[in-house]
Amino acid sequence: MDPRYPVGKFTADPDVTAEKRKTWIAQIAALPSELNAALAALPPGGLDRPYREGGWTARQVVHHLADSHLNAHSRFRLALTETNPQIKTYEESEWAKLEDAQRADPSCSLSILDGLHARFKILLDSLTPDQFSRTADHPAWGPITVDWLLQMYAWHSRHHVAHIKQIR
């Protein structure tokens, strides 16, 4: 197993069904509880230990998830309310070097994720099949759909929880 991709690299599923969407929505909704459980299982000092050589610490991963999923929430909302909006990127590796990402108590970001993912669940459960087909344009990824975003952030949730579980 490649420690960078403990759940495998992201690949979008082209054969989307309502059942698959329910699974992905459930994975996004479960992030806060899954993350809390992974953090609770860390050994002493594990919060500031990287999940792999050269990787982020568990603390940085938690803060990255809050940063990333705040951006994700905006990306979903833009795709749902504008015609093919241009998505803004950010330098996640640089954000992880900022003081708050390196030193802040993870409870700050866990609180953000709790509220954000509660809203995510409500929003995603409300979408019609046509809304999942709405598009946005990402500078690196190209044209993407709400379905693609759903899959990406379900994977992203599992991906980073698995990183924290690697710290033993």
N, C-alpha and C positions, 0 to 999 in steps of 0.2 A: 504494500500500500504506500502510495506517495503521501507523505505527511502534509504536503501542501493542499492536497485534495482528498481528504479522508472519506468523503462520500462520492468521489469521482468528480470529473470536470462537468460543468454545466453543458447540457445539450437540450435544446427545446424539443418537446414532443409535438410533432406535426399533427398527430391524430388526437385532438382534444375532444373530450366528452364532458358531459355535465358531471359525471361521477369523478373524473380526474380533477375537474375544477374544484369540487367539494374537498377532495383530498389535499390539494394545494392550499386552498383557503384554510383548512384545518391546520396545516403545517405552519402557515403564517400566524394564525391565531395562537398556536401553542408555543411560539418562540419565548415569551416571557417565562412561562413555567418551566420549559425545557432548559432555558438558560440559568434560571435560579437553581434548578437541580444540579446542573453541571458545576456551577460555582460552589454549591454546598459540598460537593464531593472532592473539591480540591484539597491537596495535602497542605500542611502548614507552609506558608511562603509561596504557594502555588499561584496566587494572584499576580505576582510580579515575576513569574517564570515564563519564558517564551514556550509556545507549544511545539516549536522545532527550532533548530539552529538557524539563527538569523530571522526568526519570525517574531510576531508581536507577542506581548505578554497577554495573559488572560484579561487583565485590566484594560489594555488597549483594545482588545477584541470587543469587550462589552461596550466601550465608548464608540468604537467604530460601528457597531450594530446600530446604536442610537443615531449616529450621524447618517449612516447609509439609509436606514429605514425612514428617517425624516425626509431625505431626498426622494426615496421611493414613493412615499405617500404623495408628495408633490407631483411626481411624474405621473402617477395614476390619475390624479385629479386634473392635471393639465391635459392628458390624453382624453379624458372623459368630457372636458368642457371646452376645448379649443379644437380647431381643425388642424390636424397634423402638426402640433407644436414642436419647436426645436427644444430638445432637452439640454439642460446645462449640466456639464460635468464638474468634477472637483478632484483635487489631488489628494486622494484618500491616504496615501503613504505620508504626505506632508501633514495632514490633519492629525495623524497618529503620533507625530512628533511634538505636537503642541502640548503645553504644560498640563492642561486639563485632561488630555487623553493619557498622559503618563502618571498623573498623581491624584486625580479626583477619585473620590469614593465611588465605586461602581453603582451604589444605590442611586446616584443622580441619574445615570443613564437607564437603570432598571425602571425607575419611576416613569421616565419618558416612554420607554418601550411598553410598559403596562397600559398606559392611556392610549398610545398610538396604535397598538395592536388591537385594542378593544374597538377603536374607530375603524381600523382596517377591516375587521371582521364584519361590522355592520355595513360598510361600504361595499365590500366584495360580495356579500350575500345578497345585496340588493340589485346587482347588475343583471341585465338581460343578455341573451346571447349576442345581440347586435352590439352592445356596449363592449363586450370582450374583443370585438373585431376592430374597435377604434384604434387609430394609429398615432404614433409620435415619431420624431426623427432624432436619433441619437448620433452625435458626431463620430463615435467609434463603432457603434453597433449597427448603424444605418437605420432603415425603417423597422419599427417594432410595433407590436400590437399590445393591447392590454392583456391578452392571453399570454404573450411572451413575458411581459412584466410579472404576471402572476407566477409563472413557472420559475423565473429567475429568482424572485425574492423568496419563494418557498425553498428553493435549493439553497439560497444564501443563508437562510435561517438554519437549515440542517448543517450546512458546511461549517459555520462558525461555532455552533454548539459542539460539533465533533472535534474542532480544534481544541476547545477547552477540555473536552473529555480526554484528549491525548496527554494532558499534563498530569502525570502520576508520580 
